[in-house]
Amino acid sequence: MGNAACKGPADAKVTIIEYSEFQCPFCSRVGPTIKQVLQTYGNDVRVCFKHNPLPFHADAPLASTAAIAAGEQGKFWEMHDKLFENQKALQRPQLLGYAKDIGLDVSKFEKDLDNPKFDEVLKKDQAEGQANGANGTPTFFINGRQLVGAQPFDAFKNVIEEELKKKKG
């Protein structure tokens, strides 16, 4: 999964790759669904987050960088949740406050916000997503099968169940 932050075991039967961004209202709506997927399927499912900040969301690239920087300190998912909870407040001063709230070394975090290596992570994720047809957010690939938009749990369940049956096959 490259630099993607993942939840779930590496040997899970089903891997969900999510292309998302933190300013997208549809992306935040699917968060509870993904939590439900993880709770329902346990170690059978792994979810990996890839960044796809859209050009018309001005604060999304820096928010993605903030999540990656938090990941450098082992707190990607904490920052992920904080950013989605505060989608209308994703400017640098707020991001520094969130870093403090989740217990990051704020000085290191602030330096990481300006680190060009994180821009490369974003560009790589975006290029990979576009090459695979993830032109909007959120876009999911469930064992390679595309699912677009903030879909309900049942949409995920249908594909996951089919994939699990294939593994038992």
Secondary structure by P-SEA (a helix, b strand, c coil): cccccccccccccbbbbbbcccccaaaaaaaaaaaaaaaaccccbbbbbbbbbcccccaaaaaaaaaaaaaaaccaaaaaaaaaaccccccaaaaaaaaaaaccaaaaaaaaaacaaaaaaaaaaaaaaaaaccccccbbbcccccccccccaaaaaaaaaaaaaaaac
